[in-house]
Amino acid sequence: MSAEEQYRVVITGATGAIGGALALEYAEKGVQLILQGRQEGRLQSLADECRLKGACVELCVLDLSDRAALKVWIDQLESTGVPDLLIACAGVNCNTGPDRAGECWEQAQALLELNILSTLMLTHHVAQLMRVRRSGQIVLISSLAAGFGLPVTPSYSASKAAVKAYGEALRGGLASSGVGVTVVMPGYVSSDMCDAMPGPKPFLWAPAKAAKVIRKGVERNRPRISFPFPLNWGCWWLSVLPAAVSHRIVRWLGY
């Protein structure tokens, strides 16, 4: 099968837990994976695993916060063939610290630059290419924290709320063009980033389990994929209850 005939899947943040699990989930014969990450060694190891499963793999070692370099990569993606599927998984987290003294602004600013600006820049340009071609699918990784901001991770919650709103709006705007958009709202998935977050982590999922659920929902072009139950159900209630009630619940839960 030629490169032109292969199903092209771009995954950003492939060296993260969910991104890496999604790469392995999609790795099979007939798929060309374009994997982006900042850690070259981990990216190479992941590529080797994916190739053993039959996928063709192309790597991009890139800091997405460098938007000049990101634009160069976007132009390369356009010149080599518009992706069939973009999974925007790259993201970082920061928190208010063990004593809840507040976030470090430099860390929060870097988080907002990557989680929002870089993610939306990549998505915007790929969406335009898909719109012209009139096919493709975009998957944006948000979080259950997008529904009601957690006091221990205010900037992260804000960034994922932005991604959620952007993805929902983009889906509506692309509805008539043949391009699908899915917003994924995971709960706690085992990872270094998750381990570093303060507070309880109920209903923790393994990355491979999350990847299977995401792929199943993406194949159905679902507007939103959220998990796990009942944590997603509880977070939905936090978003619709009176704010004073939701804040009491969050404090009671230890956040």
ZAKOLZA-502432 format. One record per residue (C-alpha): residue in one letter; chain; y, z, x. Coordinates in nm, 4 decimals, decimal comma, always signed. Layout:
% ZAKOLZA-502432
+---+---+----------+----------+----------+
| r | c |       py |       pz |       px |
+---+---+----------+----------+----------+
| A | A |        Y |        Z |        X |
...
+---+---+----------+----------+----------+
//
This chain:
% ZAKOLZA-502432
+---+---+----------+----------+----------+
| r | c |       py |       pz |       px |
+---+---+----------+----------+----------+
| M | A |  +0,0000 |  +0,0000 |  +0,0000 |
| S | A |  +0,3370 |  -0,0980 |  +0,1406 |
| A | A |  +0,6328 |  +0,1387 |  +0,1690 |
| E | A |  +0,8034 |  -0,0517 |  -0,1126 |
| E | A |  +0,5113 |  +0,0184 |  -0,3464 |
| Q | A |  +0,4880 |  +0,3877 |  -0,2675 |
| Y | A |  +0,6256 |  +0,6593 |  -0,4924 |
| R | A |  +0,9189 |  +0,7999 |  -0,2947 |
| V | A |  +0,9766 |  +1,1747 |  -0,3247 |
| V | A |  +1,2708 |  +1,3446 |  -0,1531 |
| I | A |  +1,2494 |  +1,7226 |  -0,1179 |
| T | A |  +1,5329 |  +1,9229 |  +0,0339 |
| G | A |  +1,4685 |  +2,2721 |  +0,1644 |
| A | A |  +1,1095 |  +2,1725 |  +0,2419 |
| T | A |  +1,0728 |  +2,4520 |  +0,4969 |
| G | A |  +1,1299 |  +2,7100 |  +0,2216 |
| A | A |  +0,8471 |  +2,8565 |  +0,0170 |
| I | A |  +0,8946 |  +2,6538 |  -0,3019 |
| G | A |  +1,0006 |  +2,3370 |  -0,1202 |
| G | A |  +0,6991 |  +2,3512 |  +0,1091 |
| A | A |  +0,4614 |  +2,4182 |  -0,1787 |
| L | A |  +0,6071 |  +2,1232 |  -0,3707 |
| A | A |  +0,5593 |  +1,8978 |  -0,0687 |
| L | A |  +0,1915 |  +1,9927 |  -0,0548 |
| E | A |  +0,1607 |  +1,9551 |  -0,4325 |
| Y | A |  +0,2929 |  +1,5976 |  -0,4237 |
| A | A |  +0,1155 |  +1,5000 |  -0,1007 |
| E | A |  -0,1436 |  +1,2362 |  -0,1860 |
| K | A |  -0,2240 |  +0,8723 |  -0,1223 |
| G | A |  +0,0432 |  +0,6381 |  -0,2564 |
| V | A |  +0,3260 |  +0,8907 |  -0,2079 |
| Q | A |  +0,5965 |  +0,8739 |  +0,0561 |
| L | A |  +0,7485 |  +1,2158 |  +0,1145 |
| I | A |  +1,0947 |  +1,2434 |  +0,2646 |
| L | A |  +1,1226 |  +1,6083 |  +0,3664 |
| Q | A |  +1,4497 |  +1,7719 |  +0,4701 |
| G | A |  +1,4787 |  +2,1045 |  +0,6460 |
| R | A |  +1,6619 |  +2,2825 |  +0,9260 |
| Q | A |  +1,3582 |  +2,4168 |  +1,1148 |
| E | A |  +1,1982 |  +2,1276 |  +1,3013 |
| G | A |  +0,8819 |  +2,3123 |  +1,4023 |
| R | A |  +0,7989 |  +2,4237 |  +1,0486 |
| L | A |  +0,8875 |  +2,0814 |  +0,9147 |
| Q | A |  +0,6484 |  +1,9132 |  +1,1592 |
| S | A |  +0,3663 |  +2,1516 |  +1,0667 |
| L | A |  +0,4233 |  +2,0828 |  +0,6972 |
| A | A |  +0,4278 |  +1,7081 |  +0,7621 |
| D | A |  +0,0907 |  +1,7307 |  +0,9371 |
| E | A |  -0,0608 |  +1,9080 |  +0,6355 |
| C | A |  +0,0826 |  +1,6505 |  +0,3960 |
| R | A |  -0,0478 |  +1,3590 |  +0,6031 |
| L | A |  -0,3959 |  +1,5093 |  +0,5976 |
| K | A |  -0,3769 |  +1,4858 |  +0,2185 |
| G | A |  -0,3000 |  +1,1141 |  +0,2388 |
| A | A |  +0,0789 |  +1,1032 |  +0,2038 |
| C | A |  +0,3165 |  +0,9092 |  +0,4238 |
| V | A |  +0,5815 |  +1,1483 |  +0,5532 |
| E | A |  +0,9326 |  +1,1005 |  +0,6862 |
| L | A |  +1,1267 |  +1,3967 |  +0,8207 |
| C | A |  +1,4966 |  +1,4733 |  +0,8227 |
| V | A |  +1,6055 |  +1,7704 |  +1,0337 |
| L | A |  +1,9497 |  +1,8325 |  +0,8913 |
| D | A |  +2,1846 |  +2,1134 |  +0,7946 |
| L | A |  +2,2991 |  +2,0071 |  +0,4481 |
| S | A |  +2,6141 |  +2,2148 |  +0,4886 |
| D | A |  +2,7335 |  +1,9476 |  +0,7311 |
| R | A |  +2,8502 |  +1,7109 |  +0,4597 |
| A | A |  +2,9505 |  +1,4345 |  +0,7003 |
| A | A |  +2,5913 |  +1,4281 |  +0,8265 |
| L | A |  +2,4692 |  +1,4588 |  +0,4680 |
| K | A |  +2,6636 |  +1,1464 |  +0,3693 |
| V | A |  +2,5019 |  +0,9559 |  +0,6570 |
| W | A |  +2,1594 |  +1,0635 |  +0,5295 |
| I | A |  +2,2482 |  +0,9588 |  +0,1746 |
| D | A |  +2,3444 |  +0,6151 |  +0,3027 |
| Q | A |  +2,0108 |  +0,5958 |  +0,4860 |
| L | A |  +1,8228 |  +0,6834 |  +0,1673 |
| E | A |  +2,0038 |  +0,4058 |  -0,0148 |
| S | A |  +1,9318 |  +0,1489 |  +0,2551 |
| T | A |  +1,5602 |  +0,2297 |  +0,2805 |
| G | A |  +1,4945 |  +0,2493 |  -0,0930 |
| V | A |  +1,6262 |  +0,4648 |  -0,3753 |
| P | A |  +1,3973 |  +0,7671 |  -0,4304 |
| D | A |  +1,1822 |  +0,7816 |  -0,7407 |
| L | A |  +1,2071 |  +1,1600 |  -0,7447 |
| L | A |  +1,4653 |  +1,3919 |  -0,5905 |
| I | A |  +1,3854 |  +1,7637 |  -0,5781 |
| A | A |  +1,6956 |  +1,9542 |  -0,4667 |
| C | A |  +1,5372 |  +2,2748 |  -0,3460 |
| A | A |  +1,7539 |  +2,3776 |  -0,0502 |
| G | A |  +1,9357 |  +2,7054 |  -0,0912 |
| V | A |  +2,0115 |  +3,0427 |  +0,0639 |
| N | A |  +2,0756 |  +3,3919 |  -0,0659 |
| C | A |  +2,2827 |  +3,6919 |  +0,0301 |
| N | A |  +2,3236 |  +4,0317 |  -0,1308 |
| T | A |  +2,5461 |  +4,3361 |  -0,1495 |
| G | A |  +2,3505 |  +4,5211 |  +0,1213 |
| P | A |  +2,1278 |  +4,8304 |  +0,1199 |
| D | A |  +2,4209 |  +5,0585 |  +0,0378 |
| R | A |  +2,5600 |  +4,8131 |  -0,2242 |
| A | A |  +2,8887 |  +4,7975 |  -0,0312 |
| G | A |  +2,9440 |  +4,4329 |  -0,1248 |
| E | A |  +2,8659 |  +4,0893 |  +0,0102 |
| C | A |  +2,9902 |  +3,9634 |  +0,3446 |
| W | A |  +3,2405 |  +3,6941 |  +0,2449 |
| E | A |  +3,1462 |  +3,4614 |  +0,5315 |
| Q | A |  +2,7840 |  +3,4675 |  +0,4111 |
| A | A |  +2,8889 |  +3,4210 |  +0,0496 |
| Q | A |  +3,1105 |  +3,1254 |  +0,1376 |
| A | A |  +2,8309 |  +2,9591 |  +0,3351 |
| L | A |  +2,5986 |  +3,0150 |  +0,0389 |
| L | A |  +2,8401 |  +2,8533 |  -0,2058 |
| E | A |  +2,8967 |  +2,5591 |  +0,0287 |
| L | A |  +2,5233 |  +2,4864 |  +0,0504 |
| N | A |  +2,3921 |  +2,5908 |  -0,2898 |
| I | A |  +2,6687 |  +2,4209 |  -0,4885 |
| L | A |  +2,8751 |  +2,1659 |  -0,2961 |
| S | A |  +2,6003 |  +2,0137 |  -0,0824 |
| T | A |  +2,3470 |  +2,0179 |  -0,3666 |
| L | A |  +2,5876 |  +1,8517 |  -0,6098 |
| M | A |  +2,7027 |  +1,5975 |  -0,3513 |
| L | A |  +2,3472 |  +1,4806 |  -0,2823 |
| T | A |  +2,2547 |  +1,4833 |  -0,6496 |
| H | A |  +2,5660 |  +1,2910 |  -0,7521 |
| H | A |  +2,5074 |  +1,0073 |  -0,5095 |
| V | A |  +2,1343 |  +0,9771 |  -0,5789 |
| A | A |  +2,2009 |  +0,9907 |  -0,9543 |
| Q | A |  +2,4403 |  +0,6983 |  -0,9255 |
| L | A |  +2,1802 |  +0,4945 |  -0,7384 |
| M | A |  +1,9154 |  +0,5782 |  -0,9969 |
| R | A |  +2,1542 |  +0,4928 |  -1,2795 |
| V | A |  +2,2062 |  +0,1441 |  -1,1367 |
| R | A |  +1,8318 |  +0,0969 |  -1,0978 |
| R | A |  +1,7765 |  +0,2542 |  -1,4428 |
| S | A |  +1,4866 |  +0,4715 |  -1,3364 |
| G | A |  +1,4148 |  +0,7895 |  -1,1453 |
| Q | A |  +1,4045 |  +1,1637 |  -1,1884 |
| I | A |  +1,6093 |  +1,4496 |  -1,0483 |
| V | A |  +1,4889 |  +1,8088 |  -1,0264 |
| L | A |  +1,7392 |  +2,0867 |  -0,9565 |
| I | A |  +1,6111 |  +2,4284 |  -0,8545 |
| S | A |  +1,8216 |  +2,6946 |  -1,0244 |
| S | A |  +1,7033 |  +3,0502 |  -1,0972 |
| L | A |  +1,6530 |  +3,2972 |  -1,3802 |
| A | A |  +1,9528 |  +3,4714 |  -1,2224 |
| A | A |  +2,1626 |  +3,1866 |  -1,3645 |
| G | A |  +2,1303 |  +3,3331 |  -1,7122 |
| F | A |  +2,2899 |  +3,6695 |  -1,6365 |
| G | A |  +2,4323 |  +3,7531 |  -1,2942 |
| L | A |  +2,2546 |  +4,0249 |  -1,0985 |
| P | A |  +2,4917 |  +4,2836 |  -0,9458 |
| V | A |  +2,2998 |  +4,2798 |  -0,6163 |
| T | A |  +2,3357 |  +3,9009 |  -0,5701 |
| P | A |  +2,6633 |  +3,7905 |  -0,7334 |
| S | A |  +2,7283 |  +3,4765 |  -0,5273 |
| Y | A |  +2,3680 |  +3,3583 |  -0,5521 |
| S | A |  +2,3712 |  +3,4134 |  -0,9287 |
| A | A |  +2,6971 |  +3,2199 |  -0,9568 |
| S | A |  +2,5649 |  +2,9306 |  -0,7483 |
| K | A |  +2,2493 |  +2,8986 |  -0,9557 |
| A | A |  +2,4503 |  +2,9145 |  -1,2789 |
| A | A |  +2,6564 |  +2,6227 |  -1,1461 |
| V | A |  +2,3431 |  +2,4237 |  -1,0627 |
| K | A |  +2,2004 |  +2,4950 |  -1,4084 |
| A | A |  +2,5157 |  +2,3812 |  -1,5900 |
| Y | A |  +2,5499 |  +2,0734 |  -1,3706 |
| G | A |  +2,1896 |  +1,9706 |  -1,4276 |
| E | A |  +2,2133 |  +2,0141 |  -1,8034 |
| A | A |  +2,5314 |  +1,8061 |  -1,8165 |
| L | A |  +2,3857 |  +1,5417 |  -1,5864 |
| R | A |  +2,0774 |  +1,5070 |  -1,8034 |
| G | A |  +2,2944 |  +1,4316 |  -2,1044 |
| G | A |  +2,5050 |  +1,1845 |  -1,9111 |
| L | A |  +2,2021 |  +0,9960 |  -1,7789 |
| A | A |  +2,0003 |  +1,0038 |  -2,1005 |
| S | A |  +2,0587 |  +0,6384 |  -2,1859 |
| S | A |  +1,9990 |  +0,5109 |  -1,8316 |
| G | A |  +1,6300 |  +0,5859 |  -1,7953 |
| V | A |  +1,6923 |  +0,8674 |  -1,5455 |
| G | A |  +1,5490 |  +1,2124 |  -1,6184 |
| V | A |  +1,6905 |  +1,5454 |  -1,5049 |
| T | A |  +1,4992 |  +1,8730 |  -1,5052 |
| V | A |  +1,6443 |  +2,2156 |  -1,4276 |
| V | A |  +1,3945 |  +2,4649 |  -1,2857 |
| M | A |  +1,4624 |  +2,8363 |  -1,3320 |
| P | A |  +1,2067 |  +3,0372 |  -1,1330 |
| G | A |  +1,1736 |  +3,4090 |  -1,1301 |
| Y | A |  +1,0399 |  +3,5835 |  -0,8208 |
| V | A |  +0,8338 |  +3,3590 |  -0,5932 |
| S | A |  +0,6885 |  +3,5073 |  -0,2763 |
| S | A |  +0,9026 |  +3,4039 |  +0,0232 |
| D | A |  +1,1091 |  +3,5431 |  +0,3070 |
| M | A |  +1,4210 |  +3,4990 |  +0,0922 |
| C | A |  +1,2621 |  +3,6844 |  -0,1978 |
| D | A |  +1,1435 |  +3,9676 |  +0,0301 |
| A | A |  +1,5012 |  +4,0141 |  +0,1575 |
| M | A |  +1,6402 |  +4,0612 |  -0,1930 |
| P | A |  +1,6989 |  +4,4220 |  -0,3033 |
| G | A |  +1,5661 |  +4,5561 |  -0,6318 |
| P | A |  +1,2303 |  +4,5295 |  -0,8070 |
| K | A |  +1,0427 |  +4,1976 |  -0,8161 |
| P | A |  +0,8268 |  +4,1949 |  -1,1276 |
| F | A |  +0,5734 |  +3,9201 |  -1,2043 |
| L | A |  +0,5825 |  +3,7821 |  -0,8486 |
| W | A |  +0,4246 |  +3,4347 |  -0,8217 |
| A | A |  +0,2665 |  +3,2566 |  -0,5275 |
| P | A |  +0,4540 |  +2,9392 |  -0,4222 |
| A | A |  +0,1531 |  +2,7141 |  -0,4921 |
| K | A |  +0,1339 |  +2,8389 |  -0,8495 |
| A | A |  +0,5050 |  +2,7745 |  -0,8996 |
| A | A |  +0,4701 |  +2,4222 |  -0,7566 |
| K | A |  +0,1909 |  +2,3303 |  -0,9985 |
| V | A |  +0,3920 |  +2,4496 |  -1,2986 |
| I | A |  +0,7003 |  +2,2629 |  -1,1785 |
| R | A |  +0,5115 |  +1,9372 |  -1,1263 |
| K | A |  +0,3501 |  +1,9579 |  -1,4684 |
| G | A |  +0,6879 |  +2,0094 |  -1,6360 |
| V | A |  +0,8553 |  +1,7353 |  -1,4314 |
| E | A |  +0,5862 |  +1,4858 |  -1,5284 |
| R | A |  +0,6722 |  +1,5598 |  -1,8910 |
| N | A |  +1,0439 |  +1,5215 |  -1,8157 |
| R | A |  +1,1142 |  +1,8637 |  -1,9589 |
| P | A |  +1,4847 |  +1,9548 |  -1,9626 |
| R | A |  +1,4141 |  +2,3058 |  -1,8381 |
| I | A |  +1,1234 |  +2,4775 |  -1,6676 |
| S | A |  +1,1399 |  +2,8560 |  -1,6478 |
| F | A |  +0,8797 |  +3,1095 |  -1,5388 |
| P | A |  +0,7137 |  +3,3512 |  -1,5415 |
| F | A |  +0,6715 |  +3,4848 |  -1,8929 |
| P | A |  +0,7800 |  +3,7457 |  -2,0002 |
| L | A |  +1,0496 |  +3,7684 |  -1,7307 |
| N | A |  +1,2065 |  +3,4408 |  -1,8449 |
| W | A |  +1,2081 |  +3,5675 |  -2,2034 |
| G | A |  +1,3769 |  +3,8906 |  -2,0943 |
| C | A |  +1,6399 |  +3,7022 |  -1,8926 |
| W | A |  +1,7127 |  +3,4856 |  -2,1951 |
| W | A |  +1,7871 |  +3,7994 |  -2,3947 |
| L | A |  +2,0215 |  +3,9229 |  -2,1223 |
| S | A |  +2,2193 |  +3,5999 |  -2,1631 |
| V | A |  +2,2560 |  +3,6299 |  -2,5422 |
| L | A |  +2,2926 |  +4,0043 |  -2,5993 |
| P | A |  +2,6391 |  +4,1608 |  -2,5917 |
| A | A |  +2,7417 |  +4,1917 |  -2,2272 |
| A | A |  +2,7753 |  +4,5699 |  -2,2455 |
| V | A |  +2,4138 |  +4,5982 |  -2,3609 |
| S | A |  +2,2886 |  +4,3587 |  -2,0922 |
| H | A |  +2,4690 |  +4,5545 |  -1,8206 |
| R | A |  +2,3017 |  +4,8767 |  -1,9365 |
| I | A |  +1,9618 |  +4,7091 |  -1,9275 |
| V | A |  +2,0199 |  +4,5720 |  -1,5773 |
| R | A |  +2,1216 |  +4,9176 |  -1,4501 |
| W | A |  +1,8193 |  +5,0742 |  -1,6201 |
| L | A |  +1,5915 |  +4,8223 |  -1,4464 |
| G | A |  +1,7267 |  +4,9193 |  -1,1047 |
| Y | A |  +1,9463 |  +4,6208 |  -1,0183 |
+---+---+----------+----------+----------+
//
